[in-house]
């Protein structure tokens, strides 16, 4: 093992060595560790080999976002390995207080260094901004935005740092709006940032962020952004705020059938059937609609549902209270086993009236 480590260190320092010789030496060292070394050493060497492969990929093609995803995921997995080793050391040193303190301090340092490695990988990844030529292609931008989202998820879920996660979302939104606001909205990025504010128990900040999103993306026709805002307010029971957002939606996107159908469904769910019918009528009066057949079908289904509801209510209103003479007559007439003639029915009525 000492000979292998000496050779690897010298090869790393020497710039003139053949790359094939270096790779073969590393493979031989890995096979040696697999046969004679411990599990942690083997995992460490496999991790280092994979890291070098991903680093070579991103160096050759900086815009290969799949390679950046693999590299960042590898660094996050290394954080998980450090956490497992920390748990094992804590369990092993539970009976010795001094050993436990020393192991905890060293493990915290290892974990922080791994966090810094993950952050460094994400920072290098998000620095590779897609081309902004007009019009920009959406697929590279979509992969790029997912890098920012994964970065924020790491800060919130792994590092448990909500402030850093908030800063990541803010940086992503500023960059995306600066570079591609005329072409893409990326509603998921806005909604994730607002949901983080809710988890931080800062509802005014979430509403402010979503209001900023509606204004910034008002000309892009992104109904998902409006509906996400409505979903948040509906969970809070804010019916009037939901109506305000829906009104903004049908104003900014008058050609979107989904805007009218979702608004009408909301009014139907809260029991405002007249409002729902008026919204359908407003949608039908629009000169341009993307899918008018879906709007007509939704309107017809709404009217059929109302008619069924009315018939059901009328049927319930025709039921007689128990003990009345009409109820007794209905029960007698519905009994197929005992067919009564007119005289028997008259006798039954007289006895009930007496």
Protein Blocks (a to p, Z undefined) as FASTA:
>chain_A
ZZmmmmmmmmmmpmkbcfklmmmmmmmmmmmmmmmmcfklmmmmmmmmmmmmmmmmmmmm
mmlmklmmmmmmmmmmmmmmmmmmmmmmmmmmmmpmklmmmmmmmmmmmmmmmmmmmmmm
mmmmmmmccdfbdcddfklmmmmmmmmmmmmmmmmmmnopaklmmmmmmmmmmmmmmmmm
mmbgolmlmmmmmmmmmmnopaklmmmmmmmmmmmmmmnopaklmmmmmmmmmmnopakl
mmmmmmmmmmmmmmbmklmmmmmmmmmmnopaklmmmmmmmmmmpmbdfblmlmmmmmmm
mmmmmmmmmmmmmmmmmpccehiaklmmmmmmmmmklccdfklmmmmmmmmmZZ
